[in-house]
Amino acid sequence: MCLEDLPDVLTGRKKAHEVLFPDGSFDAVEAVYHSDHDTNGLVARLVAEYVRARRAADPGAAVSVLEIGAGTGGTTAKVLPALDGLGGGLRYMYTDISRGFTQHGRSRYGADHPFVDFRPLDIEQPPAGQGFEPGAYDIVLACNVLHATRRIDDTLAHARQLLRPGGVLIVLETTRKQDFFTMTFGLMSGWWAAEDDCRLPGSPLLSVPLWRQALERSGFHRVRGLSPAPVREDRAFQAVVLAEKEGARPVAAGEATDAGEPAAATIAEPTTEAVSGPVDEAADRVTAPAGADAGEDTGGTADGAAFGSPLQERVAAAWQEVLGLTSVRPDDDFQDVGGDSILLTQIISRLKNGFPVELDLGELFQARTLADMAGLLEAELIEKIDQLPDDAVNTLLA
């Protein structure tokens, strides 16, 4: 975030999203998301070691990995190359609560990694209700995202539901309060979502001992913390925490398993000297739908919907372009059709570019429906009516 924008954000003249994601772009924050090479490399190594161990125990096993809150793919960028060459039968699910992030992930990683799928997931809600099969994943990754949820115990319970018996949860988190994150991502409401009392004082973060307690409360076992830095775990600024879901018995290579019971795989304790690669730093997350990520047509008109004004038609066109919708209606709810704050920033950018005057459309963050947005856009244009050409007034505000 540019320091000169801070007064506008603190006084409400600008939204933090508008500064962190200008015009809906990830460029301003991507360096932060991809900055922590050592810890991301550690995660990648752990995932690859688990896959090899699982295949050694059960050579025919299909191995599934799910990443929660993948964001711009800072961790993914290190994990996917580590999985290349490990054979077929591998599936990687790139998820985020924000459709904007899953779209970004698809465009960045989809072409080179055909075993990766991209879907929205809100880990604060039961995964089964969002179309995710319970017990379907060998590994669940969550890198700098779980802290940005209301109740850690509920969040970990949902992550556990995704895992097969004997599966592994790998959590990468910032584990000490730092002013940089408070003064940047802390300006977004999601940073302060916590409603429980198991966080570090003045922060949504958990230390390694607090993560261990939360994971054990949630039914995980064999919890251990790892850090590239040679420091005591309660002093680490960032750490990787591993935890296992009970249920699978250890199986030697070549030994048959009971029907339906996966062979257990164990991850050797890594040494920090061999670690290399990038990491997602702590970040806020947002919300998501299911349409364009399934490959639906993103072009076309509003499919015959009756709009009350040319401004509604302009807003509808922006919704369709950004959200990947084939049809929209004036009473459609932005969040219900898959909108979130990052995608709204992209819509605002498109609307601003369509007018010959400078518009302040920050109020659109308060709008619920397409008609609401068009009404706020009209109010802003009326305020600037003296600056508008006559043909624009006649066309848009008649």
N, C-alpha and C positions, 0 to 999 in steps of 0.2 A: 504494500500500500504506500502511496506517496504521502509523505508527512504533511504536505500542504493541504491535502484533502481531509485531514483529521478533524479540524474545527467544523467543517460542513457535515461530517458524519455525526459528530457528537451533538450538534445542534439540530439534527434531523433534516437539514437541507439536502443531504444526499443519503442514499442507502449504502451500507457497507458493500452489498453485492455490486453496486454500480462502480465502485472503486476497485474491488478485488477482481471482478470479472467485467471489465469495461466492454460494452456492447456484446456481452455474453461470451467474450473470449477468455480462454484459459491461460493466455500468454503471461499475464502478470504474476500468476501463482505457480506456474508449472515448475519454475526453478526451485521453489520451496518443496513442492511435492516430490521432486526427483533428486533431492539434495543429499540424502543420508546414505552414502554408498555402502559403508560397512554393515549397517543393520539390515538394509535390503538384501545385500549379498548373503548375510546369515540366513535370512528367511528363505531365499532361493535354494541355498544349500540344504537346509532342513527338508524342504519339500522334495527335492531330488533324492535325498537319502531315503526318505520314507517310501517313495515310489520304487526305488531299487529293492528295498527290504521287503516290500509287499510282493513284488514280482519274484523275489527269491523264495519266499514262503509259499507262493501260489503262482506259478509261471503263467497260468492262463487268466489271471485276474484282470478285470477291467477296472482301472483306477480313476476315480472321480475327485476333482478338486473344485471347491467353491470359494470364491473370494468375496467377502462382504465389504461394501463401501470402497470399491476399487478406485473411484475418483478418476483422476487423469491417467492412472496406470503407472504410478511411480514404482510400486512393488511389482506389478505385473511385468513391467519392462525388464526386470531382472529374473523373475521366476520362469517366464516362458522360454527364454533361451536355455535355461538349465534343464528344461524338460524335453527340448528338442533331441531327437535321437534315442529316446527311451522306449521306442516301439509303439505299436498301435494299441487300441483299447484304452486310450487316455482321453479323458474329457475334462475340460476346464470351463467353469461357469463364472463369467465376469459380471458381477452385480453391483448395483448402487441404487440408492433411493431416488436419485435424480436421473430422469430421462436424458438430460443434457450430458451427463457423464457417460451413460451407457452408449449414447450415440457417438461420443468422442472415442470411446474405447473401440467400438466397432470399426470406425474409420481408421484408427491408428494400428490396430492389431489383427483385425479380422482377416485381411487378405493373406497375410503370411502365416497364420496359424489356424488352419481349418478345423482343428479340434476344439476351438474356443467358441462358446455361445455367449450371448449378451442379453441380460434380462434385468428388469427392475426388481428390487427386493427391499422391503422395509423391515429390518431385523427387529424392530420394536413390536411387530405384529407376528402372529404364528405363521411360519413359512407355508404350512400345508394350505392355508386359506389363500395363498398367493400362487398356488400351482406348483410348489416345490415338494417333491416326494420325501416324506420323513425317512431318515436312515439311509439316504442314497449316496452319501459322500464319505470318502475315506479321509479327506483333509478339508478343514474349513480354515481359511485365512481371514484375519481381520486386522488391518494395519492402520492405526491412528484413526479409528472410527467409533469403536464401542463406547468410548467415554462420552460421545455426543448423543447419548440416549438418556431417557428419563430414569429408568431403573435398571441398574446393572444386572441384578439377579434375573429379571424377566428377559433381558437381552441374552444373557448366557444360556438360559433355558431354551430359548429359540435356536441359538447356535447349536446347542447339544442335540436338539431334535433333528437337525440336518445330518448328523453324523451316524455312520454305521457303528455297530458294536466294535470296539477296539480302535475306532477312528481318532484322529488327533486334531485338536484345535490349536492353531498357532496365532498368538496375539502379539502384535507389535504396537507398543504404545510409548508415548512420552510419559515419563514417570516422576517428573519433578516440575513444579510450577516455574514458568519462564515468562518474563515480561514481554518478549517478542510475540508470543502466541496470544497473550492477553490483550495486547494493543493492536493486533491484526484480526485474527479469527475470533478473538473475544468480542469484537464489535458486532458479530452476527448472533442472532438469538439462539441458534442451535448449540452454540458453545456452552450456553448456560441452561441447557434442557434438564439437567439433573434434578430429580425430586427425592432422591434417597440421601442417606447420611453416611455413605462409605467413601467419600472423596477426600482428597487433600484439602485443607482449609483454603478458602478463597479461590477454588479451582474446581473444574469438573474432572480432573485427572485422578488416577490412582497410582500409588507406589507399587513396587513389586510385592511387598508383603500384603497390601490391600487386595491386589489381584489374586494372590494365592488364596486368601480367605474367601473371596467372592466365588472363585472357581470351585473350591471345595464345598461351599454351601450349595452350589448348583449341581453337585453330583459328579464332578470330574475328579480324577485321581491322578497320581504320578505327576503332580504339578511341579514344574521347575522353571527357574528364570535364568536367562542367558544375556550377556552383554558383551559387545566387542571391547568395552573399556574395562581395565583391571581395577574395578572399584567394588565396594560393598554394595549389595543389591539395593539397599534402601537409600543409597546415595547416587544411583545411576540416573542420568538424565533421560535415558531411553533404554528400553529392554525388550527382549523377546521372551514371552512366557508360553510354555508348552503345557498342554493338559490332555489327558486321554479319557475317552468314554469307555466305561467298563463293558465287558460282554464277550469279547473274543479271547479264546485261549491261545497261547503261543504255539506255533506249528513249525516244525522243522522243514527245511526245503525238501520237497518231494512227498511229504506226508499228506494223505487225503484229509479233507475237512468234512464235517457233517454237512448235510445238504442245507444250503442257505446260510451257513455260518462262514463268514470271511476269515481267512487266516490273519492272525495278528502280525503287525509289523512294528518294529521298534526303531527309534532314531537314536543313533549313537550321539553321545555328547560331543559337540564339535569343538575344535580349538579355534580361538579367535584369530590366530595368525593366518589361517587359510581363507579368511573371509574377504570378499570384494564385491562391489556393486551398489546401486542407488536405493533410496527409501522415500515413502510418502510421509511427510511431516504432518503434524497434527492439523486437521482441517475440519471445517463444517461440512455438513451434508444436507441435501434437500429432498424433493419428491418425484414420483414417476408413474407412467402408464404402460400400456402394452402394444400400441398400434404399430408405429414405424419400425420398432425393433424386430417385428415379425416379418418385415420385408414388404409391407403394404405399399400401394401406390401413394406417392406424396404429392401428386399434382392435382390439377382439376379445380373446379369451382366449388362453391358452397352447396352444390348438389340441389339447387332449386330452393334453398331456404329463403324465406321471405324476410328481407332486411328492411328496416324502416328508414334508412338513410345511407348516402354514399359513404359516410364515415364508418358505419357498421360493416359495410362491404370491405373497406380498407383493413379494418381490424380483423375481419374474418380471413382475408387473404394472408395476413401476417400469421395468424394462428395456424392456418393450414400449412404454410411453408415451414414454420419452426417446429410445430408439433407433429408434422407428418400425417395430418388428417385429411381424408377425402371429402368430408362434409362437416359443417358446424352450423349451429343455430344461435340466435341472439340470447337465448336463455341458458346456453351451455355454461356450466361451472368450470372455471379455468383449471382448478385442481382435479376435478372429476375426470376431465379429458386428458390429464397427464401433465399439466403445467406445474412449474416450480419457479423459484425466484431467479435462477440462472437463465432458464428459458424465457422468462418474462423480460429479462434484460436484453435478450436478443430481439424479442418482439418490439420493445421500445426503440431499439436502434433502427429497426426497419421502418417504424412509423415516423421517426424523426427525419429519416433520410427522404421521406416522401413529401416534405413540405418545404417551401421556400423561406421559412423563418425558423429561428432557433426556438425549440419548444422544451419546456421543463415538464416531463411526464412522470416524475417520481410518484405522483398520486396514484398512478395505475397499480402500484403495489397494493393499494387498499381495495381494488376492484375485485368483485367475485365473478361476474358473468361477462360475456362478450359485450352485451348491451351496456353494462356498467362502464367498461373500458371506453366504449365509443362515446358515452355521455361525458366522461372526464376529458377525453380528447377534444370534444366539442367545446367544453367550457374553457379549455386552454386556448383554443383557436379564437374564441370570441374575445378573450382578453387581448389577443394579438391582432384583432381584426384590422386595425389601422395599418398594420405592416403587410397585410395580405393583398396580392393582386386582385382586381375586381373579378376576374374569371374564376379564381379559386374560391372567393366568397360566394359567387353565384352557383358554383358547382357543388361545393361541400356544405355550405351552411344555408342553402335555400330552403 
